Amino acid sequence: MADENRRPFLEEFPPEEILTETAKTGLAWVGRTILAFFTHTGRIGILFARALGALPALRLHGRQVVDQMSAIGVGSVPLVVIVALFTGAVAAVQAAYQLEGVVPLRYLGAVIMRSVLIELGPVLTALVVGGRVGASIAAEIGTMKVTEQIDALEVLAIDPVRYLVMPRLVAAVIMLPVMTVFADAVAILGGFGVATFSFDQSPHTYTQALKQFFHLKDLTSGLMKAGFFGAIIGLMGCYYGSVTEGGAEGVGLATTRAVVASCVLVLVGDYVLANLLFRVSF
Amino acid sequence: MSEQGADGGVSGPPSGARDGGGPALALAGVEKKLGGRAVLAGVDLEVSPGETVVVIGRSGCGKSVLLKHVVGLMQPDRGRIQLLGHDVTRFTSGEWRQLRSRVGMVFQGAALFDSLTVGENVALGVRVRRRLPIGEEQALVAEKLAQVGLHDIAGLKPASLSGGMKKRVALARAIATEPEVLLYDEPTTGLDPVMADVINRLIRDLQRRLGLTSVVVTHDMASAYFVGDRIAYLHQGRIHQTGTPQELRDSADPLVRGFVEGRSQSLGAAG
């Protein structure tokens, strides 16, 4: 039996109405997208506010925070080492190529160090850790949601935001800067390797450039960015995990969304923070 | 994360009627629409203190949704819910956290926390209420596990347990907080007949020994007859008939007879 309420297909409209119908469909899509954007933004804001409100209970959940710090930090070390080492090495090769004939090569260490401390260290660490940890948090909380473990927490009179979200958020905010310091050091070491082995630069020249051009603000700004990125990663993982619907497919979808949202927001946040922290007035 | 007030904090004790005298649980005209479909369309049900009421009905008829309303995981669109003398219809999260210390629930899939050991699962609900010395906590866990017939498994992770053991651990977790009302969502689903019988006997035994008020949601008629003081048949979002197991067995109502005898034609489910 034909469904009388079915919306007609576009080709079923008279030719003069197709344009109008296309515009209507497009507008409806735009409307839905905008609505979904503000709905998600509002819910993320509420979740963040509730997690902040749960901070006074931090002492009671110390074990969860330490467990999460271990999962986020220690578990990510091998990946961060590999990424940072090659980032530093590539930065050295690229810098040497771009500086050739413009700036003396003895400043290579300074260029690598400043680009790593300000930009490459925090952002690449956030993208790498965000992919791994954001997915892991979303999958864990999403699985708990679809297997009624979140409901079980509620029934046991345990606030899931206090028990699950707040410890992950705190752990991510603490561990991202720690991982970034680690990544900075390894990347500068990677650059050192290329500078000494490929460009025959003496270790002394490289380290002199590091000392001469080190600004504490570069390091602190990079670490501030890393803390901010940690909050984004933790929050996106927890949020998309907590809104998971359905079974395995829903968990997979939540994981993907958490990683995509983390990566996009890290890059957008990086631009915003770069403007706030490093704005140069002409 | 659930559908309830977002205040999150723990307010003062739930205000409202004093306990005692009335039913332990009363639902009046409870309605709930999900995805545009009326899942509950005016449920009326009363459960007396110490009584076990079994809610039966076909898959997807809203039995689990009904339980989630009782324990505050969902709020009704209309109607009123009274639990242990309190009108919980519009309770906030904080008020629920106070009252939930007196309510337990065994979930369909057990819902044990994967990252914790069996012992930690059982102790978790107690830990948030009061800090016990480690020795006392271990003794409590061993006692609750023994009550459901399990020994020496406190150190295991839930992943290494069978389905029946998981259900029993979930039961031990639910009774660890010494609730007055215990809710069971499909407690025998997915278990072999022998293990289903073990769970049924446990439910009956716990109810007798601890004097718990219980609501059991199931479509397993053997379980319903065994554990229920009364059985309520949920059909199209309403309680269609309530009675003792014998009354349901002898019911002349074609819908009830069709369900309890497992005949699809009488339920209009052939197509």
Chai-1 contact restraints between the chains, C-beta under 6 A:
chainA,res_idxA,chainB,res_idxB,connection_type,confidence,min_distance_angstrom,max_distance_angstrom,comment,restraint_id
A,R50,B,G8,contact,1.0,0.0,6.0,A-B,restraint_1
A,T147,B,G109,contact,1.0,0.0,6.0,A-B,restraint_2
A,E148,B,F107,contact,1.0,0.0,6.0,A-B,restraint_3
A,E148,B,A111,contact,1.0,0.0,6.0,A-B,restraint_4
A,Q149,B,A111,contact,1.0,0.0,6.0,A-B,restraint_5
A,Q149,B,F113,contact,1.0,0.0,6.0,A-B,restraint_6
A,I150,B,M1,contact,1.0,0.0,6.0,A-B,restraint_7
A,D151,B,L73,contact,1.0,0.0,6.0,A-B,restraint_8
A,A152,B,F107,contact,1.0,0.0,6.0,A-B,restraint_9
A,A152,B,A111,contact,1.0,0.0,6.0,A-B,restraint_10
A,E154,B,S2,contact,1.0,0.0,6.0,A-B,restraint_11
A,V155,B,V71,contact,1.0,0.0,6.0,A-B,restraint_12
A,V155,B,M105,contact,1.0,0.0,6.0,A-B,restraint_13
A,L156,B,G125,contact,1.0,0.0,6.0,A-B,restraint_14
A,A157,B,R97,contact,1.0,0.0,6.0,A-B,restraint_15
A,A157,B,R100,contact,1.0,0.0,6.0,A-B,restraint_16
A,A157,B,S101,contact,1.0,0.0,6.0,A-B,restraint_17
A,I158,B,V128,contact,1.0,0.0,6.0,A-B,restraint_18
A,D159,B,G8,contact,1.0,0.0,6.0,A-B,restraint_19
A,P160,B,M1,contact,1.0,0.0,6.0,A-B,restraint_20
A,S242,B,M1,contact,1.0,0.0,6.0,A-B,restraint_21
